[in-house]
Amino acid sequence: MCCEIKRFLLLYATQKGQAKAIAEEICEQADAHGFEADIHCISESDKYNLETEKDPLVIVISTTGTGDPPDTASKFVKEIKNKTLPLDHFAHLRYGLLGLGDSEYMFFCNGGKIVDKRLQELGAQHFYETGLADDCVGLEIVVEPWIDGLWLALKREFTSRNIKEGMSNNLGTVSNGVSAVTVDRRMSGACSLDSEIPHLKLEDLEVKATDALSQRPANVHSVVSVQNTEPSLDRSVPSLSQSTLNIPAVPSEYIDVQFQDSTGQELRVSSLISDGIVFHVPVTKAVQLTREDAVKTALLLELDISKTTFCYQPGDAFCVICPNNAREVQELLHILGLSERKECFVSLKIKQATKKKGAALPEYIPQGSTVEFILTWSLEIRAVPKKAFLRALVEYTSDAREKRRLQELCSKQGASDYNSFIRDPNICLLDLLHAFPTCRPPLNLLIEHLPKLQARSYSASSSNLFQPGKLQFVFNVVEFPSSPSRLVSRKGVCTGWLAELVEPMLQQHKNSLHTKEGESSTIKVSIFARPINTFHLPSDPSVPFMMVGPGTGVSPFIGFLQHRQKLQEEHVDWKFGETWLFFGCQHQDRDYLFRDELRSFVENGTLTHLKVCFSRDPPAAAEKKPTKYVQDNIRLCAKEVARVLLKERGCFYVCGDAKHMAKDVNDTLVDILSTDVGVDKLEAMKILATLQQEKRYLQDVWT
């Protein structure tokens, strides 16, 4: 009985690959603990059936947007939300769930919470308590102890089930005990059946588990120079440098790469997208909206979609397919010794002897790809390396000191250093290869561990009704300054590429007041529609609405106002609700985006109220209460906000930075509702949650 392999069903729902990678890690560890993980994407409903599932269920699920389940879980969520399902529909299910999220967004881990709540409503019970991991501080802080505790929870679940099955019917029902597992730092693989733990969340930071089955001791010690008293990416100091390490097992390699001489046609970018139509459209305008001395550089690009079937509503987001930086790709090819093979076709196969369960070739690498195409268009070479990747890199590093440091960074003992020198400063593979010059991984390792290069999402800042055949969008050029861990400064993958792409047009715009139509048609970008968009104007034009959009967050609201202006011109007999815009920036004369357009909207009556603030300008002499941020102006208009939301059932839109602005605006709204309704903050938060469910409180935010 002790050697019996015990099966559990492992489902993952992923948007960008995080949940899948964690599920695969669970699958990898399962064998060593005497379990067999039957792993599937939650969208593969033809490969599992929860209605008849008898074994324990483990779910790893991420959150996307401002609190939605990932696209891969949309069908599953729709099915379990069916109101005709009986309350005991999943009474036979015993499950554990690990939710991934980011606490910088208001609805933290909401994708996991939605599934967790609904499963319980339908009778399913936990065999292991829910874990909620926060990408804001590091997913591994919760993920690693949650996985460590999972094995004992499964062990107890199967033991309990066997006891139940072996008991005679007249002995009565025996409680199956525990909803979760105690993860104790003194634990050596055994634990009493009555031990318990609470939810694994951020407050459980002290939980540190070591499990001999999933760890390997590393006794390589580096000699630290007396002068080097500060740790860095490539150097540790005592006590870490003198510690015995618990490091993960080496991930099983599973892809075989073969190089073939270049023949045939070059791949098109559209081959990267499996669902949806890709449109290759010309850039017809590029304008820098900020002054040269502004802290951030904001650009407006206009695309010509008149000869395509691409359509959009104001507020819709769409995706731009972008490549990795060409110079970084060439540098990576050089370091890996692949420069002479960059034009070779790559043939990928699953290694016959691999031990990886469920090994599959990545769908986002098209057949017939060259080495250069894969590094340019398929893999996110800027991705922060996961600990499993670091562990794999150890095996391809020849210098003992470098090997030791990589072992430290992927060990439990080196968790703080991993956060400080890799995760927090957004270190990428190229930075690691500079810091560890004897590390030379093969191409298959990059394909196995680097995620898919994601298309970047942008909000439309125009209206097709106002400007037929045109699509405009605005973005800040993201800057990553150099640091001790990153020797060179970099720009954002997509924003840097777009800025470089349209640089000739920007220079032309600066040197000439008039640009001939069509001159820029040679510059093109590839776009596709995002499948789900809800950030839309009220369907009833008489409904009032308020917009909060500091900085480039004003972008979709320009489209809103253009659309509203055109409707008012075409339908003079319609009743239109009042419109509010709260805008803010740092300096009135440097980065006040769309200043002339906004004034025009006010003058022609499209925009009823415009409230602006400038965070780094000195307050005007006449101001009694200086306003630095958009939430300050919202607070000054508290009565009007409450009236629009509660009495007139209006809509409230927020677009921009999730980390500070969106949170502060949300807190301000809670205070306003609490005061106006005369309830405590908890009740006010419930009112706000109801507005969100009714699609009257909408956010389009990013970090």
Disulfide bonds with the S-S distance in Angstrom:
none
